[in-house]
């Protein structure tokens, strides 16, 4: 895991080094720069994880000197690929996945990415053809941005490394659309800064005559699989895939651990790690490190469930009390490092991964991706109503699942009766069917998309196009701000293809969401966690903060002249009044408080990004 930067043609050495140093948090262990004549500059900030010796240093040049690579990410199955390459005559001087990646490209060309089980953003320069090849992993776990600046092609892991090459920063023409569609811009090329684009997930490309030509190498719909006919066989196959996914992701030359919430997904992950270690089937002996964010006295605290898990597995845990006052003075700096907009404060997540690093852990295996893949959210639960419309029993079951998933706090979270839920959803769905509206997805004309049931179509878009791409971006930032790498077993491409091939009834039913995960991992988890119905997302307890610790800050900010004059905030006076209502206890609704934060964040972003760089809005 690292930070990369490159320019074609080459750049001034001083300017390039300054730009590369903006990525120091992504790679604090070392750095490398190669200026190849006047053709290209390649830079790398290293977070050492596999082969921590100098043999893994980047940019890495092939022994022939023809090829040079910079790479951010991990190829988990690199040992298997290395064995295949050795049989074909390749020799290796390191135990690094970077060398395996480079020689896989030399052997198989651009199709090498189809062999990789991992996460990546990389660039390879061919000194003979003067061609740059770039690729980003299937689902966009690793970030990659690019821009054409004054005749120069610049690419980097984060936008801030491109800023020094730009004459000035301006907000994108799409900024106001993006701030109103927080979950819908990450899977596009749109960025908050004008002139910068996002390299798309599941794509590769090459730079020809200064123009980047992209093509899509991966579409999950082209990789659906035949699934076992019985549910029990599906459960067993899922368990096998998940265990192997965790096993591969435990390959590391540094300490690994888990960010444990106490929810099903992160608990399943560390339980799988424990089971692998118990049966001497693990690639790591140093994995028993759980880190838990605690929100005492708020509806978002799950720490008691996390303790059940660690007690059950017989391992210790580090509990991190999230006190906003300890870090709130760093908020603007965190926004600068984060670069984007989101619906909640980044503070709890940054504090958690800070504790991970401070306690000597560099890699975590976390549960990200399961909610979007297997229907962990309430709206996904409702979408399965269409699939169950001819079965009163299944319909009743789904409505009860929905009700059981709502946070137990009845002050901050609203509830709606089953009949109203059902009638409202079905009326809207029938209306869309009558109007001929398809499930919103860029792939809804793909023949295999049409074969998916309604829930799976909905989850497909959530996983590939809206919610998950946004969360992948977020957690890359939260962790890398602290020089920590996150690995995600649920996002192994074999699991993604398998789950997208399953019927809705394998994902939700018999009283529970994520049904197949519960049945597959139940033997390894405490029952109170496996069969818990309520869901609490990892967020900021924003109502509690606004009404207590941070009440003065919210009032001071929203009454300041700069806030009221900000061109990036829609209707500052209205937002001021909405925030005041929550601060003064006239409104306790969590959703409204979260929306207030969302509407306020462009102002903080403006101060952190635009004002910091002394540029014009």
C-alpha positions in Angstrom: 0.0 0.0 0.0 1.5 3.2 -1.1 1.1 6.5 -2.9 2.1 6.9 -6.6 2.7 9.9 -8.8 3.7 10.2 -12.5 4.0 12.7 -15.3 4.4 12.4 -19.0 6.6 14.0 -20.1 9.1 14.3 -17.2 8.8 17.1 -14.7 11.2 19.5 -12.9 12.8 17.4 -10.1 12.0 19.9 -7.3 8.4 20.3 -8.3 7.9 16.6 -8.6 9.5 15.8 -5.2 7.3 18.5 -3.6 4.2 17.0 -5.2 5.2 13.4 -4.2 5.7 14.5 -0.6 2.0 15.5 -0.3 1.5 11.7 -0.3 3.9 11.0 2.6 1.0 9.7 4.8 0.3 7.0 2.3 4.0 5.8 2.4 6.0 7.0 5.3 8.7 4.3 5.2 10.6 5.4 2.1 10.3 7.0 -1.3 11.7 6.7 -4.8 11.8 8.8 -7.9 12.9 7.9 -11.5 13.2 10.5 -14.2 13.6 8.5 -17.4 15.3 11.0 -19.8 12.7 13.7 -20.7 10.0 11.1 -21.2 8.5 10.3 -17.9 8.8 11.0 -14.1 7.6 8.2 -11.8 7.4 8.6 -8.0 6.5 6.3 -5.1 5.9 6.7 -1.4 6.2 3.3 0.3 4.3 1.7 3.1 6.3 -1.5 3.5 4.1 -4.6 3.9 5.5 -7.4 1.7 9.3 -7.8 1.4 10.1 -4.8 3.6 13.7 -4.9 2.3 15.2 -2.7 -0.4 14.4 -5.4 -2.9 10.8 -4.2 -2.8 11.7 -0.5 -3.5 9.8 1.4 -6.1 9.9 2.6 -8.8 11.0 -0.9 -9.7 12.9 -1.4 -13.0 13.0 -4.7 -14.8 16.5 -6.1 -15.1 16.3 -5.4 -18.9 15.8 -1.7 -18.0 12.9 -1.7 -20.5 10.1 -1.5 -18.0 9.5 0.6 -14.9 6.5 0.2 -12.5 4.9 2.1 -9.7 2.2 0.2 -7.8 -0.2 0.9 -5.0 -2.0 -2.1 -3.6 -1.6 -5.8 -3.0 -1.8 -8.9 -5.2 -2.8 -11.5 -2.6 -2.3 -14.5 -4.9 1.2 -13.3 -6.0 2.9 -16.5 -4.8 0.8 -18.7 -7.0 1.4 -16.4 -10.0 5.1 -16.3 -9.2 5.2 -20.1 -9.3 3.5 -20.0 -12.7 5.9 -17.5 -14.0 8.9 -19.4 -12.8 7.8 -22.4 -14.8 7.8 -20.1 -17.8 11.4 -19.1 -17.2 11.2 -16.0 -15.1 13.5 -15.4 -12.1 12.9 -13.3 -9.1 15.2 -11.3 -6.8 12.6 -10.2 -4.3 9.7 -11.6 -2.4 7.6 -8.6 -3.4 4.2 -8.8 -5.3 5.4 -5.7 -7.3 8.0 -7.8 -9.1 5.4 -10.5 -9.7 3.0 -7.9 -11.2 5.7 -6.5 -13.5 6.7 -9.9 -14.8 3.1 -11.0 -15.2 2.6 -7.9 -17.4 5.7 -8.8 -19.5 4.5 -12.4 -19.9 0.8 -11.9 -20.5 0.4 -8.3 -21.5 -2.6 -6.2 -20.4 -4.7 -9.3 -19.7 -2.4 -10.0 -16.7 -4.9 -8.2 -14.5 -7.4 -11.0 -15.0 -5.1 -13.3 -13.0 -4.9 -11.0 -10.0 -6.8 -11.4 -6.8 -6.2 -8.2 -5.1 -6.5 -4.4 -5.1 -4.4 -2.1 -7.3 -3.6 1.1 -9.1 -0.4 0.9 -11.1 1.4 2.3 -14.1 4.1 0.7 -16.2 6.3 2.6 -18.6 7.8 0.9 -21.6 11.0 2.6 -22.6 11.0 1.1 -26.1 7.5 1.8 -27.2 7.3 5.0 -25.0 3.9 3.8 -23.8 2.3 4.1 -20.4 0.0 1.3 -19.3 -2.3 1.9 -16.3 -4.9 -0.2 -14.5 -7.2 0.0 -11.5 -8.7 -2.9 -9.6 -12.1 -4.4 -10.4 -14.1 -2.5 -7.8 -12.0 0.6 -7.2 -10.5 -0.2 -3.8 -7.3 1.8 -4.7 -7.7 5.4 -5.9 -6.3 6.9 -9.0 -6.7 10.4 -10.5 -5.4 12.1 -13.6 -5.3 15.4 -15.3 -4.0 17.1 -18.5 -2.1 20.2 -17.3 -0.3 22.5 -19.7 0.5 19.7 -22.1 1.5 17.3 -19.4 -0.3 14.2 -18.3 -0.3 13.9 -14.5 -1.6 11.0 -12.4 -1.6 10.3 -8.7 -3.2 8.4 -5.8 -4.8 11.6 -4.5 -5.8 14.9 -6.0 -3.5 16.9 -3.8 -0.4 15.5 -5.5 -1.8 16.9 -8.8 -2.4 20.4 -7.3 1.2 21.6 -7.5 1.2 21.2 -11.3 -2.0 23.3 -11.8 -2.0 27.0 -12.3 -4.9 27.4 -9.9 -7.7 25.4 -8.3 -11.3 25.9 -9.2 -14.3 24.0 -8.1 -15.8 21.6 -10.8 -18.7 22.7 -12.9 -20.5 19.7 -11.3 -19.6 20.6 -7.7 -23.2 21.5 -6.7 -24.6 18.4 -8.3 -22.0 16.3 -6.5 -22.7 17.8 -3.1 -26.4 16.9 -3.6 -25.5 13.4 -4.8 -22.9 12.3 -2.3 -23.1 8.6 -3.2 -23.3 9.0 -7.0 -20.2 10.7 -8.1 -17.4 8.4 -6.9 -18.2 5.8 -9.6 -17.9 8.5 -12.3 -15.0 10.5 -13.6 -16.3 13.6 -11.9 -14.1 15.2 -9.2 -14.7 18.2 -7.0 -11.7 20.1 -8.5 -12.0 21.3 -12.1 -9.7 19.6 -14.6 -9.1 16.4 -12.5 -10.7 13.1 -13.4 -11.0 9.8 -11.7 -9.6 6.7 -13.4 -12.6 4.3 -13.4 -12.6 1.0 -11.5 -12.4 -2.2 -13.5 -10.6 -0.3 -16.3 -7.2 -0.3 -17.9 -5.8 2.2 -20.3 -2.7 3.4 -22.1 -1.4 6.8 -22.9 -1.0 7.4 -26.7 0.3 10.8 -28.0 -0.8 12.4 -24.7 -4.3 10.9 -24.8 -5.5 8.4 -22.3 -7.5 5.6 -23.9 -9.5 3.6 -21.4 -11.2 0.3 -21.8 -13.3 -1.9 -19.3 -11.6 -5.2 -18.6 -14.0 -6.4 -15.9 -17.8 -6.6 -15.6 -19.1 -8.8 -12.9 -22.1 -9.7 -15.2 -19.7 -11.4 -17.5 -18.4 -13.6 -14.6 -21.5 -15.0 -13.0 -21.3 -18.6 -12.0 -23.4 -21.7 -11.7 -24.4 -22.0 -8.0 -25.2 -25.2 -6.1 -28.9 -26.0 -6.2 -29.6 -26.4 -2.5 -29.2 -23.6 0.0 -27.1 -25.8 2.3 -24.6 -26.4 -0.5 -24.5 -22.7 -1.2 -23.7 -22.0 2.5 -20.9 -24.5 2.4 -19.4 -23.1 -0.8 -19.7 -19.5 0.6 -17.8 -20.6 3.7 -15.1 -22.2 1.7 -14.7 -19.0 -0.5 -14.7 -16.7 2.5 -12.2 -18.7 4.5 -9.8 -18.8 1.5 -10.3 -15.1 0.9 -9.3 -14.4 4.5 -6.4 -16.8 4.3 -5.0 -15.0 1.2 -5.4 -11.6 2.8 -3.5 -12.7 5.9 -0.3 -12.8 3.8 1.9 -10.0 5.3 5.4 -9.4 6.6 4.0 -6.9 9.2 1.4 -7.1 12.0 -2.2 -7.5 11.0 -5.5 -7.0 12.9 -9.1 -6.0 12.5 -11.3 -2.9 13.0 -14.1 -4.6 14.9 -17.5 -3.0 15.2 -19.3 -5.8 16.9 -21.6 -6.1 13.8 -21.8 -9.3 11.8 -19.4 -8.4 9.0 -16.3 -7.5 10.9 -17.0 -10.2 13.5 -17.3 -12.8 10.8 -13.9 -11.6 9.4 -12.0 -11.9 12.7 -13.7 -15.2 13.5 -12.6 -16.6 10.2 -9.0 -15.4 10.9 -9.2 -17.1 14.3 -10.5 -20.4 12.8 -7.7 -20.4 10.2 -5.0 -19.8 12.9 -6.6 -22.5 15.1 -6.3 -25.1 12.3 -2.7 -24.0 11.4 -4.0 -22.7 8.1 -3.0 -19.1 8.4 -0.3 -17.2 6.7 0.2 -15.0 9.8 1.0 -15.7 13.4 0.6 -12.0 14.4 -3.1 -11.3 13.8 -4.7 -11.1 17.3 -5.3 -7.4 17.3 -8.9 -6.1 17.4 -9.7 -2.3 17.5 -13.1 -1.1 18.6 -14.6 2.4 18.3 -16.6 3.2 21.4 -19.4 5.8 21.7 -20.4 5.6 25.4 -23.9 6.8 26.2 -25.0 7.1 22.5 -27.2 5.0 20.3 -24.2 4.2 18.1 -22.2 2.3 20.7 -21.6 -1.4 19.8 -18.6 -2.0 22.0 -20.4 -4.6 24.2 -21.0 -6.8 21.1 -17.4 -6.4 20.0 -16.3 -7.6 23.5 -18.5 -10.7 23.1 -16.6 -11.5 20.0 -13.2 -11.1 21.4 -14.1 -13.0 24.6 -15.5 -15.8 22.5 -12.3 -16.0 20.4 -10.0 -15.5 23.4 -8.2 -12.5 22.1 -7.7 -9.0 23.5 -9.1 -5.8 22.1 -8.2 -2.1 22.1 -11.2 0.0 22.8 -11.0 3.6 21.5 -13.4 6.1 23.1 -14.3 8.6 20.4 -14.1 12.0 22.1 -14.6 14.6 19.4 -13.0 17.4 21.5 -9.6 15.6 21.5 -9.3 16.0 17.7 -11.8 18.6 16.6 -9.1 21.3 16.2 -7.6 19.0 13.4 -10.9 18.9 11.5 -9.8 21.2 8.6 -6.5 19.3 8.2 -8.5 16.0 8.1 -10.7 17.5 5.4 -7.6 18.4 3.4 -6.3 14.8 3.7 -9.7 13.4 3.0 -10.3 15.6 -0.1 -14.0 14.7 -0.6 -17.5 15.2 0.8 -19.5 12.7 2.9 -22.6 12.5 5.1 -20.7 12.2 8.4 -17.7 13.5 10.1 -14.5 11.6 9.4 -13.3 11.9 13.0 -14.4 8.5 14.5 -12.9 6.5 11.6 -9.6 8.5 11.5 -9.3 8.2 15.3 -9.9 4.4 15.1 -7.2 3.8 12.5 -4.9 6.1 14.3 -5.1 3.8 17.3 -4.5 0.9 15.0 -1.2 2.4 13.9 -0.2 3.6 17.3 -0.5 0.1 18.6 1.9 -1.4 16.1 -0.6 -2.7 13.5 -0.2 -1.8 9.8 -2.8 -4.0 8.1 -6.4 -4.7 9.0 -8.8 -7.2 7.5 -12.2 -5.5 7.7 -15.8 -6.3 6.8 -16.4 -3.7 4.1 -18.6 -4.7 1.1 -20.9 -7.2 2.8 -23.8 -4.8 3.3 -23.8 -3.8 -0.3 -23.2 -7.3 -1.6 -25.7 -9.2 0.7 -28.3 -6.6 1.6 -27.4 -5.2 5.0 -29.3 -1.9 4.5 -33.0 -1.3 5.1 -33.7 -0.1 1.5 -32.3 -3.4 0.2 -34.7 -5.2 2.5 -37.6 -3.4 0.9 -36.4 -4.2 -2.6 -36.8 -7.9 -1.9 -40.6 -7.2 -1.4 -41.0 -7.2 -5.2 -39.3 -10.6 -5.5 -41.6 -12.0 -2.7 -44.8 -10.4 -4.0 -46.5 -13.7 -4.7 -45.7 -15.2 -1.3 -47.6 -13.7 1.7 -45.3 -15.6 4.1 -42.1 -14.3 2.6 -43.5 -10.8 2.4 -44.4 -10.8 6.1 -40.9 -12.2 6.9 -39.3 -9.4 4.9 -41.3 -6.6 6.6 -40.4 -8.0 10.0 -36.7 -8.2 9.0 -36.9 -4.5 8.1 -38.5 -3.5 11.4 -35.9 -5.5 13.3 -33.0 -3.8 11.6 -33.9 -0.3 12.8 -31.7 1.2 15.6 -33.4 0.5 19.0 -33.2 4.2 20.0 -36.8 5.6 19.5 -35.9 9.2 19.9 -33.5 9.7 17.0 -34.8 7.0 14.7 -38.3 7.0 13.0 -40.5 3.9 12.5 -43.2 3.2 10.0 -45.8 0.4 10.3 -45.7 -2.7 8.1 -48.8 -1.9 6.0 -47.7 1.6 5.2 -44.2 0.4 4.3 -45.5 -2.3 2.0 -48.2 -0.2 0.3 -45.8 2.8 -0.2 -43.1 0.6 -1.7 -45.4 -1.5 -4.0 -47.2 1.6 -5.2 -43.9 3.2 -6.3 -42.6 0.0 -7.8 -45.8 -0.6 -9.8 -45.6 3.0 -11.0 -42.1 2.5 -12.3 -43.1 -0.8 -14.0 -46.0 0.9 -15.7 -43.7 3.7 -16.9 -41.2 1.1 -18.2 -38.5 2.4 -15.9 -35.6 -0.1 -15.3 -33.5 -0.5 -12.2 -31.0 2.5 -12.4 -27.7 1.0 -13.5 -25.2 1.7 -16.3 -25.4 -2.0 -17.0 -29.2 -2.5 -17.0 -29.1 -3.4 -20.7 -26.7 -6.2 -20.2 -28.4 -9.6 -20.9 -27.3 -11.0 -17.6 -28.5 -8.0 -15.6 -32.0 -8.7 -16.9 -31.7 -12.2 -15.5 -31.1 -11.0 -12.0 -33.9 -10.8 -9.5 -35.0 -7.3 -8.3 -33.0 -7.4 -5.1 -29.8 -8.5 -6.8 -30.2 -5.8 -9.5 -30.5 -3.2 -6.7 -27.5 -4.6 -4.9 -25.5 -4.8 -8.1 -25.9 -1.0 -8.5 -25.2 -0.3 -4.8 -22.1 -2.4 -4.9 -20.6 -1.2 -8.2 -22.1 2.3 -8.7 -23.1 4.2 -5.7 -22.8 3.3 -2.0 -19.8 1.0 -2.0 -17.5 3.0 -4.3 -18.0 5.9 -2.0 -17.3 3.9 1.1 -14.2 2.3 -0.5 -12.9 5.8 -1.2 -13.6 6.9 2.4 -11.9 4.0 4.1 -8.9 4.2 1.9 -8.5 7.8 3.2 -9.4 7.1 6.8 -6.8 4.4 7.0 -4.1 5.9 4.8 -4.2 9.2 6.6 -2.7 7.0 9.4 -0.5 4.8 7.1 -2.7 1.7 7.6 -3.8 -0.7 4.8 -7.3 -2.2 4.8 -8.0 -5.5 3.2 -11.6 -6.7 2.5 -12.3 -10.4 2.3 -15.9 -10.0 1.3 -14.7 -8.2 -1.8 -12.7 -11.1 -3.3 -13.9 -11.2 -6.9 -14.8 -14.9 -6.6 -17.2 -14.1 -3.7 -18.7 -11.2 -5.6 -19.4 -13.3 -8.7 -20.9 -16.1 -6.6 -23.2 -13.9 -4.5 -24.4 -12.0 -7.6 -25.4 -15.4 -9.0 -27.5 -16.3 -5.9 -31.2 -15.8 -5.7 -32.6 -13.2 -3.3 -33.8 -15.8 -0.9 -30.2 -16.8 -0.1 -29.4 -13.3 1.0 -32.5 -12.4 3.0 -35.0 -14.7 4.7 -36.0 -16.7 7.8 -36.0 -13.5 9.8 -32.6 -12.2 8.8 -30.5 -10.1 6.4 -27.2 -11.5 5.1 -28.7 -14.9 5.6 -25.9 -16.9 4.0 -23.2 -15.2 6.0 -24.9 -15.9 9.3 -25.4 -19.6 8.4 -21.8 -20.0 7.1 -20.1 -18.3 10.0 -22.4 -19.3 12.9 -20.1 -22.1 14.1 -17.4 -19.6 14.8 -19.3 -16.7 16.4 -21.2 -16.0 19.6 -24.9 -16.5 19.0 -25.8 -13.0 20.3 -23.8 -11.6 17.3 -24.7 -14.0 14.6 -28.4 -13.7 15.2 -28.6 -10.1 16.2 -31.2 -8.2 14.1 -30.6 -4.5 14.7 -28.0 -2.7 12.6 -25.8 0.2 13.7 -23.6 1.8 11.0 -20.2 3.2 11.8 -21.0 6.9 11.9 -20.7 9.9 14.1 -23.3 10.3 16.9 -24.0 13.6 15.4 -27.2 14.5 17.4 -25.4 13.9 20.7 -22.3 15.9 19.6 -24.4 18.8 18.3 -26.4 19.0 21.5 -23.4 18.5 23.8 -19.7 18.6 23.2 -19.8 20.5 19.9 -22.8 22.8 20.4 -20.7 26.0 20.6 -18.7 25.1 17.6 -21.8 24.5 15.4 -23.3 27.7 16.5 -20.1 29.8 16.1 -19.5 28.4 12.6 -23.0 28.9 11.3 -23.2 32.4 12.6 -19.8 33.5 11.1 -19.6 35.9 8.3 -17.5 33.5 6.1 -20.1 30.8 6.4 -23.0 33.1 5.6 -21.1 34.4 2.5 -19.9 31.0 1.3 -20.9 30.3 -2.3 -20.5 26.5 -1.8 -23.3 26.3 0.8 -26.9 26.2 -0.4 -29.0 28.7 1.6 -26.7 29.3 4.6 -29.4 31.0 6.6 -31.8 28.0 6.3 -29.0 25.7 7.3 -28.1 27.9 10.2 -31.7 27.6 11.5 -31.9 23.8 11.0 -28.6 23.3 12.9 -29.8 25.7 15.6 -33.0 23.6 16.1 -30.9 20.5 16.7 -28.4 22.2 19.0 -31.2 23.6 21.1 -33.0 20.3 21.4 -36.0 21.2 19.3 -35.2 18.4 16.9 -33.5 15.1 17.8 -33.8 13.3 14.5 -30.6 11.5 13.4 -31.3 11.7 9.7 -31.9 15.4 9.8 -28.7 16.0 11.8 -26.8 13.9 9.4 -28.2 16.0 6.5 -27.2 19.2 8.3 -23.6 17.9 8.4 -23.8 17.0 4.7 -24.9 20.5 3.9 -22.3 22.1 6.1 -19.3 20.0 4.9 -18.8 22.0 1.6 -17.9 25.0 3.8 -15.3 23.1 5.8 -14.0 21.6 2.5 -13.7 25.1 1.0 -11.6 26.2 3.9 -9.5 23.0 3.9 -8.9 22.7 0.2 -9.5 26.0 -1.6 -8.4 28.5 1.1 -5.4 26.3 2.1 -4.2 26.5 -1.5 -5.0 30.3 -1.7 -7.1 29.9 -4.7 -10.2 31.5 -6.1 -13.7 29.9 -5.7 
